[in-house]
Amino acid sequence: MQISRSVARDFFGAAHIMKIYGHIKSGNCYKVYLTAELLGLRYDWITLDNSKGETQTAKFLAINPNGKVPAMVLPDGRRLAESNAIIAFLADGSHLIPQDRFEYAQMLQWMFFEQYSHEPYIAVARFIQFYQNMPAERQAEYDTCQIKGNATLRLMDHHLSTRPYFVGTSMSLADIALFAYTHVADQGGFDLSQFPHIQDWIKRIQATPKFAPMLFDD
Amino acid sequence: MQISRSVARDFFGAAHIMKIYGHIKSGNCYKVYLTAELLGLRYDWITLDNSKGETQTAKFLAINPNGKVPAMVLPDGRRLAESNAIIAFLADGSHLIPQDRFEYAQMLQWMFFEQYSHEPYIAVARFIQFYQNMPAERQAEYDTCQIKGNATLRLMDHHLSTRPYFVGTSMSLADIALFAYTHVADQGGFDLSQFPHIQDWIKRIQATPKFAPMLFDD
């Protein structure tokens, strides 16, 4: 398995297409990959590994002073950070963004919810369990992540009990933002079998034409 | 001092104008108040105090299942949560939102940055110091907030060293989102005198026509 559209692995790549800097195992970076694939965009994917300090080099800090992936650079040099801002830019004008003004605001609501009430618990629990192998000094933090993360999953499951997607009647960036870490929440110790509506929604997303799975073997 | 447009203090208010549920001392709620005032909108402001459990009642959870203020309800009953989604809805089509597609994405970038890399440190330090009076069991968390919050302020100060506002050449929702907790960061132990460009930007925001200050005496 490989990232289909990746044609360069360094900071230069092809000058005429946009570059996305990220690590596919990161849910935040996966959002950008999935959105780009669903939209059939052309891009260079440049893998940077945070755990190896690759997001703290002077070269990368010139792209994103906050030292985080994902980040995007357009062919003319303009740069953008924050996963949910990048996917909003990439999907502008597409079927992944509701045209109705209120539904658009609801989409943003779920994207901000994701960054504030979901990622800090569900992604962090996954990091502690899946990447760090449960160091004792992070046990208390992990336990808090379980409580808060399960509350978030309950809220999501309840919301999905009466509708197929988070906003309106079709998939939007709200689903992509929430799918990224939810579908691998088991890697953080969350039991998705307790959330049947989330499980159905995950299958619905995975059955979308052009869906691209998170990759684990690069 | 009072909230100029607040004409109701219960869950009912006037049926024909939108309701905003919030607590003005909360920076997240203040964003909504400031945006509504800058735009000259009509609304009922209903004060709910999180510390008194007022955001965990069945009545409020029916408005925002996540149990957080701010939340907004339109006259027709549609409801919206998340401060940055609410201000995006309120300001749609106004001068507070860039028309250029890339500048719009940059605005979102700073709003997501605010919720992920700013609020969790700068607002939390303020809460621990200003509202909780520094309980010993939160000292370690407070110290982490100082390190991370100062890094965020340094990044903001550097960004503002070459431009008057976060995006483009005029005030946008990115400024409102970041202003809310930054201008009271001293209440969380941050020394703003170290960040002269942030100080100039705060004065610039405060000098905006129709600017409304955070209220502390309600």
HADDOCK unambig.tbl for C-alpha pairs under 7 A between the chains (distance, minus, plus):
assign (segid A and resid 80 and name CA) (segid B and resid 106 and name CA) 6.66 0.50 0.50
assign (segid A and resid 81 and name CA) (segid B and resid 109 and name CA) 6.14 0.50 0.50
assign (segid A and resid 82 and name CA) (segid B and resid 109 and name CA) 5.47 0.50 0.50
assign (segid A and resid 82 and name CA) (segid B and resid 112 and name CA) 6.56 0.50 0.50
assign (segid A and resid 82 and name CA) (segid B and resid 113 and name CA) 6.81 0.50 0.50
assign (segid A and resid 85 and name CA) (segid B and resid 105 and name CA) 5.61 0.50 0.50
assign (segid A and resid 85 and name CA) (segid B and resid 108 and name CA) 5.32 0.50 0.50
assign (segid A and resid 85 and name CA) (segid B and resid 109 and name CA) 4.95 0.50 0.50
assign (segid A and resid 88 and name CA) (segid B and resid 105 and name CA) 6.82 0.50 0.50
assign (segid A and resid 89 and name CA) (segid B and resid 105 and name CA) 5.61 0.50 0.50
assign (segid A and resid 105 and name CA) (segid B and resid 85 and name CA) 5.60 0.50 0.50
assign (segid A and resid 105 and name CA) (segid B and resid 88 and name CA) 6.82 0.50 0.50
assign (segid A and resid 105 and name CA) (segid B and resid 89 and name CA) 5.61 0.50 0.50
assign (segid A and resid 106 and name CA) (segid B and resid 80 and name CA) 6.66 0.50 0.50
assign (segid A and resid 108 and name CA) (segid B and resid 85 and name CA) 5.32 0.50 0.50
assign (segid A and resid 109 and name CA) (segid B and resid 81 and name CA) 6.14 0.50 0.50
assign (segid A and resid 109 and name CA) (segid B and resid 82 and name CA) 5.47 0.50 0.50
assign (segid A and resid 109 and name CA) (segid B and resid 85 and name CA) 4.95 0.50 0.50
assign (segid A and resid 112 and name CA) (segid B and resid 82 and name CA) 6.57 0.50 0.50
assign (segid A and resid 112 and name CA) (segid B and resid 112 and name CA) 6.98 0.50 0.50
assign (segid A and resid 113 and name CA) (segid B and resid 82 and name CA) 6.81 0.50 0.50
assign (segid A and resid 115 and name CA) (segid B and resid 116 and name CA) 6.35 0.50 0.50
assign (segid A and resid 116 and name CA) (segid B and resid 115 and name CA) 6.35 0.50 0.50
assign (segid A and resid 116 and name CA) (segid B and resid 116 and name CA) 6.45 0.50 0.50
